Amino acid sequence: MTVINATELQRVGMLIRSGRMADARRVCEGLLESNADPVVQALHGAICLQMGAPAEAEASLRQAISAKPQDRTVRANLLEALSMLGRFEEAAQYCDREVSLADQTMRLARLHAHVMQSLGRFEEAIDLYREIVAREPADWAAWNNLGNALAGIGRWEEGADALRRAAALQPASAPIQVNLAQVLIDAGQEQEAERLLCEVADRFPDDIEPFVRLYNLFTAQAREDAAYMALKDALDRRPNDHDLLKTFVHESIGRGAFSEAEQACDHTLSLEPTQSEAFACLAAIYDRSNQEQRLPALIERASAAGADDPTVNYLRALDYKRQGKIDESWDAFQRSQGVADDVRRWQLESQLQDARGNYDEAFAAAEAANAEWATDLSGPAERARFYREMVQVSTEILSPEWLGTWPRFEEPLDRPDPVFLVGFPRSGTTLLDTMLMGHSQTLVLEEEAYLATLELGIGGVTEWPNVPVPELRRLRAEYFENIARDHPLGPDSIVVDKHPLHLNKAEAIHRLFPRSKLILALRHPCDVVLSCFMTNFKLNNAMSNFLTLETTAQLYDLTFTHWEKARRLLDLDVAEVVYEELIEGPEQVLRPLADRINLPWEATIVDHTSTARRRAQVKTASYAQVTEQIYKRSAGKWRNYRRHLEPVLPILAPWVQKFGYEL
């Protein structure tokens, strides 16, 4: 081995000091061609690291550390290179607590702690960070990392204290404040977290992270309006952010705010004319707002803008599907890899595979879509459990003794009583409400929260016995006032309040409107549960149950257990409409129904396709189907998936028998 003379090393040092890093690197590489000197390897690694080339740095530094295992500078540089490459398991092999703490600069200890934290070895990271802040109490970055590591093992209060120290030392850092807010949220101190995030948003108006965290917080709290505004604020600041855009469009569609969603997509395309996600989102908007006829023009727009082939093929797949050209749609879909988020792709694949008769593949795609949804930051599994527990509580309190505590209230209205259309989701409620919408005297409400908001305002279902009669009158008046605020409500209009899962609000309906009639939509329980599982719903507490077959079936069972008990105890006036009978003979079902709810017969209610096309929007997951002619392919569809349904058939079997169906 040729000995590297001091002159050559001095030359490298001079080049580094003069800022000529590339030249210094080339000199080192020239020296290494003839001599694997560990000093030059260490120097070359340090230069590459400083130039942002961690892969090249790592190769040289590994050679250097094997020759100089006690050199703390080489060890620190190697840890930094491996960390930059995300190779933390390998980095951990070079971590030694005694060696790290012997480094008086604490650089090695900081890198060691970062590696441990990245590997989820929080106890080891906390130990090192405590040593660092004990020696250097003004190290705000170490306090920040200590707070995050403590939060990683659920030590929220200690984590918050550490982050407050970091924030006090570095008040100009928005990320520290956001980290503190997140720990407060995790600790259950949501009010303080909200206040802090609002302050950070005011102080750092160009930073989107406070708005994103507020969106997540409000979503978890079911504060949909506040969540939507926070998301809109974030997108206003970063309109070409793909993830923000698709989340905003999804939320807008769920709210029926199609024009806002379309404007956001158009604005994004004005900044980035070929952005794939914006085109995919526009297609979703057209699909949900009964504007599928705009898809061909959207395809032309994307092609003219120079969008890539996968984007154009994704739009073609949707348009072919609209036309019923399933083979062409599948072919285009296969050539659209990488376009649209995973949930939408899995959903489209599921629909196409089902149409092609590939039922196992269709079910697997639906499972994949739901698994993706299950990772949502709002915590769908916990939200689903909360909703099931709420239904259970409502069922348990129902008893003759409880009803006996209700003050008598049977006063007639000075207008027609509302009709409540209920039924488990995917039982044909949207088809039925569209038909009833065709009547000149009806005002159909589609899944509006008027009733639920009133019940929430009194403190929940358990409080109905404590509401005095004058307050019941006021609440009933408020119900119609709220409707009139949002809809053209005439004095003779018959309100049809359609909300499927108001199956679980029978007490509220009967308490406020004891003379009201209810329409119960029924469909084969297996078809219902399968359809709920395979449909892309907007996540809320109830719909979060549909991400697994088991929780879907559990909610079905809980819901109808509650409904049957309430129906019997409250002596509800219920008209049943069977989906399979409705699609076989609409008029034969609708004539007696109209008579039952005091609607004079109008033939227009049978022409549901014309009514659907006139609707500004369809909020539910049945948006595509209600615009078609009545079809029978969905009746009995569950049999194609029986193998996948087997685990939940024992839950559903009693309801199948009760409602007159067969397995």
Secondary structure in CASP SS format (residue, H / E / C, confidence):
PFRMAT SS
TARGET T0000
AUTHOR 0000-0000-0000
METHOD secondary structure of the structure
MODEL  1
M C 1.00
T C 1.00
V C 1.00
I C 1.00
N C 1.00
A H 1.00
T H 1.00
E H 1.00
L H 1.00
Q H 1.00
R H 1.00
V H 1.00
G H 1.00
M H 1.00
L H 1.00
I H 1.00
R H 1.00
S C 1.00
G C 1.00
R C 1.00
M H 1.00
A H 1.00
D H 1.00
A H 1.00
R H 1.00
R H 1.00
V H 1.00
C H 1.00
E H 1.00
G H 1.00
L H 1.00
L H 1.00
E H 1.00
S H 1.00
N C 1.00
A C 1.00
D C 1.00
P H 1.00
V H 1.00
V H 1.00
Q H 1.00
A H 1.00
L H 1.00
H H 1.00
G H 1.00
A H 1.00
I H 1.00
C H 1.00
L H 1.00
Q H 1.00
M C 1.00
G C 1.00
A C 1.00
P H 1.00
A H 1.00
E H 1.00
A H 1.00
E H 1.00
A H 1.00
S H 1.00
L H 1.00
R H 1.00
Q H 1.00
A H 1.00
I H 1.00
S H 1.00
A H 1.00
K C 1.00
P C 1.00
Q C 1.00
D C 1.00
R H 1.00
T H 1.00
V H 1.00
R H 1.00
A H 1.00
N H 1.00
L H 1.00
L H 1.00
E H 1.00
A H 1.00
L H 1.00
S H 1.00
M H 1.00
L C 1.00
G C 1.00
R C 1.00
F H 1.00
E H 1.00
E H 1.00
A H 1.00
A H 1.00
Q C 1.00
Y C 1.00
C C 1.00
D C 1.00
R H 1.00
E H 1.00
V H 1.00
S H 1.00
L H 1.00
A H 1.00
D C 1.00
Q C 1.00
T C 1.00
M C 1.00
R H 1.00
L H 1.00
A H 1.00
R H 1.00
L H 1.00
H H 1.00
A H 1.00
H H 1.00
V H 1.00
M H 1.00
Q H 1.00
S H 1.00
L C 1.00
G C 1.00
R C 1.00
F H 1.00
E H 1.00
E H 1.00
A H 1.00
I H 1.00
D H 1.00
L H 1.00
Y H 1.00
R H 1.00
E H 1.00
I H 1.00
V H 1.00
A H 1.00
R H 1.00
E C 1.00
P C 1.00
A C 1.00
D C 1.00
W H 1.00
A H 1.00
A H 1.00
W H 1.00
N H 1.00
N H 1.00
L H 1.00
G H 1.00
N H 1.00
A H 1.00
L H 1.00
A H 1.00
G H 1.00
I C 1.00
G C 1.00
R C 1.00
W H 1.00
E H 1.00
E H 1.00
G H 1.00
A H 1.00
D H 1.00
A H 1.00
L H 1.00
R H 1.00
R H 1.00
A H 1.00
A H 1.00
A H 1.00
L H 1.00
Q C 1.00
P C 1.00
A C 1.00
S C 1.00
A H 1.00
P H 1.00
I H 1.00
Q H 1.00
V H 1.00
N H 1.00
L H 1.00
A H 1.00
Q H 1.00
V H 1.00
L H 1.00
I H 1.00
D H 1.00
A C 1.00
G C 1.00
Q C 1.00
E H 1.00
Q H 1.00
E H 1.00
A H 1.00
E H 1.00
R H 1.00
L H 1.00
L H 1.00
C H 1.00
E H 1.00
V H 1.00
A H 1.00
D H 1.00
R H 1.00
F C 1.00
P C 1.00
D C 1.00
D C 1.00
I C 1.00
E H 1.00
P H 1.00
F H 1.00
V H 1.00
R H 1.00
L H 1.00
Y H 1.00
N H 1.00
L H 1.00
F H 1.00
T H 1.00
A H 1.00
Q C 1.00
A C 1.00
R C 1.00
E H 1.00
D H 1.00
A H 1.00
A H 1.00
Y H 1.00
M H 1.00
A H 1.00
L H 1.00
K H 1.00
D H 1.00
A H 1.00
L H 1.00
D H 1.00
R H 1.00
R C 1.00
P C 1.00
N C 1.00
D C 1.00
H H 1.00
D H 1.00
L H 1.00
L H 1.00
K H 1.00
T H 1.00
F H 1.00
V H 1.00
H H 1.00
E H 1.00
S H 1.00
I H 1.00
G H 1.00
R H 1.00
G C 1.00
A C 1.00
F H 1.00
S H 1.00
E H 1.00
A H 1.00
E H 1.00
Q H 1.00
A H 1.00
C H 1.00
D H 1.00
H H 1.00
T H 1.00
L H 1.00
S H 1.00
L H 1.00
E C 1.00
P C 1.00
T C 1.00
Q C 1.00
S H 1.00
E H 1.00
A H 1.00
F H 1.00
A H 1.00
C H 1.00
L H 1.00
A H 1.00
A H 1.00
I H 1.00
Y H 1.00
D H 1.00
R H 1.00
S C 1.00
N C 1.00
Q C 1.00
E H 1.00
Q H 1.00
R H 1.00
L H 1.00
P H 1.00
A H 1.00
L H 1.00
I H 1.00
E H 1.00
R H 1.00
A H 1.00
S H 1.00
A H 1.00
A H 1.00
G C 1.00
A C 1.00
D C 1.00
D H 1.00
P H 1.00
T H 1.00
V H 1.00
N H 1.00
Y H 1.00
L H 1.00
R H 1.00
A H 1.00
L H 1.00
D H 1.00
Y H 1.00
K H 1.00
R H 1.00
Q C 1.00
G C 1.00
K C 1.00
I H 1.00
D H 1.00
E H 1.00
S H 1.00
W H 1.00
D H 1.00
A H 1.00
F H 1.00
Q H 1.00
R C 1.00
S C 1.00
Q C 1.00
G C 1.00
V C 1.00
A C 1.00
D C 1.00
D H 1.00
V H 1.00
R H 1.00
R H 1.00
W H 1.00
Q H 1.00
L H 1.00
E H 1.00
S H 1.00
Q H 1.00
L H 1.00
Q H 1.00
D H 1.00
A H 1.00
R C 1.00
G C 1.00
N C 1.00
Y H 1.00
D H 1.00
E H 1.00
A H 1.00
F H 1.00
A H 1.00
A H 1.00
A H 1.00
E H 1.00
A H 1.00
A H 1.00
N H 1.00
A H 1.00
E H 1.00
W H 1.00
A C 1.00
T C 1.00
D C 1.00
L C 1.00
S C 1.00
G C 1.00
P H 1.00
A H 1.00
E H 1.00
R H 1.00
A H 1.00
R H 1.00
F H 1.00
Y H 1.00
R H 1.00
E H 1.00
M H 1.00
V H 1.00
Q H 1.00
V H 1.00
S H 1.00
T H 1.00
E H 1.00
I H 1.00
L C 1.00
S C 1.00
P H 1.00
E H 1.00
W H 1.00
L H 1.00
G C 1.00
T C 1.00
W C 1.00
P C 1.00
R C 1.00
F C 1.00
E C 1.00
E C 1.00
P C 1.00
L C 1.00
D C 1.00
R C 1.00
P C 1.00
D C 1.00
P C 1.00
V E 1.00
F E 1.00
L E 1.00
V E 1.00
G C 1.00
F C 1.00
P C 1.00
R C 1.00
S C 1.00
G C 1.00
T H 1.00
T H 1.00
L H 1.00
L H 1.00
D H 1.00
T H 1.00
M H 1.00
L H 1.00
M H 1.00
G C 1.00
H C 1.00
S C 1.00
Q C 1.00
T E 1.00
L E 1.00
V E 1.00
L E 1.00
E E 1.00
E C 1.00
E C 1.00
A C 1.00
Y H 1.00
L H 1.00
A H 1.00
T H 1.00
L H 1.00
E H 1.00
L H 1.00
G H 1.00
I H 1.00
G C 1.00
G C 1.00
V H 1.00
T H 1.00
E H 1.00
W H 1.00
P H 1.00
N H 1.00
V C 1.00
P C 1.00
V H 1.00
P H 1.00
E H 1.00
L H 1.00
R H 1.00
R H 1.00
L H 1.00
R H 1.00
A H 1.00
E H 1.00
Y H 1.00
F H 1.00
E H 1.00
N H 1.00
I H 1.00
A H 1.00
R H 1.00
D H 1.00
H C 1.00
P C 1.00
L C 1.00
G C 1.00
P C 1.00
D C 1.00
S C 1.00
I E 1.00
V E 1.00
V E 1.00
D E 1.00
K E 1.00
H C 1.00
P H 1.00
L H 1.00
H H 1.00
L H 1.00
N H 1.00
K H 1.00
A H 1.00
E H 1.00
A H 1.00
I H 1.00
H H 1.00
R H 1.00
L H 1.00
F C 1.00
P C 1.00
R C 1.00
S C 1.00
K E 1.00
L E 1.00
I E 1.00
L E 1.00
A E 1.00
L E 1.00
R C 1.00
H C 1.00
P H 1.00
C H 1.00
D H 1.00
V H 1.00
V H 1.00
L H 1.00
S H 1.00
C H 1.00
F H 1.00
M H 1.00
T C 1.00
N C 1.00
F C 1.00
K C 1.00
L C 1.00
N C 1.00
N C 1.00
A C 1.00
M H 1.00
S H 1.00
N H 1.00
F H 1.00
L H 1.00
T C 1.00
L H 1.00
E H 1.00
T H 1.00
T H 1.00
A H 1.00
Q H 1.00
L H 1.00
Y H 1.00
D H 1.00
L H 1.00
T H 1.00
F H 1.00
T H 1.00
H H 1.00
W H 1.00
E H 1.00
K H 1.00
A H 1.00
R H 1.00
R H 1.00
L H 1.00
L H 1.00
D C 1.00
L C 1.00
D E 1.00
V E 1.00
A E 1.00
E E 1.00
V E 1.00
V E 1.00
Y H 1.00
E H 1.00
E H 1.00
L H 1.00
I H 1.00
E H 1.00
G C 1.00
P H 1.00
E H 1.00
Q H 1.00
V H 1.00
L H 1.00
R H 1.00
P H 1.00
L H 1.00
A H 1.00
D H 1.00
R H 1.00
I C 1.00
N C 1.00
L C 1.00
P C 1.00
W C 1.00
E C 1.00
A H 1.00
T H 1.00
I H 1.00
V H 1.00
D C 1.00
H H 1.00
T H 1.00
S H 1.00
T H 1.00
A H 1.00
R H 1.00
R H 1.00
R C 1.00
A C 1.00
Q C 1.00
V C 1.00
K C 1.00
T C 1.00
A C 1.00
S C 1.00
Y C 1.00
A C 1.00
Q C 1.00
V C 1.00
T C 1.00
E C 1.00
Q C 1.00
I C 1.00
Y C 1.00
K C 1.00
R C 1.00
S C 1.00
A C 1.00
G C 1.00
K H 1.00
W H 1.00
R H 1.00
N H 1.00
Y H 1.00
R H 1.00
R H 1.00
H H 1.00
L H 1.00
E H 1.00
P H 1.00
V H 1.00
L H 1.00
P H 1.00
I H 1.00
L H 1.00
A H 1.00
P H 1.00
W H 1.00
V H 1.00
Q H 1.00
K H 1.00
F C 1.00
G C 1.00
Y C 1.00
E C 1.00
L C 1.00
END
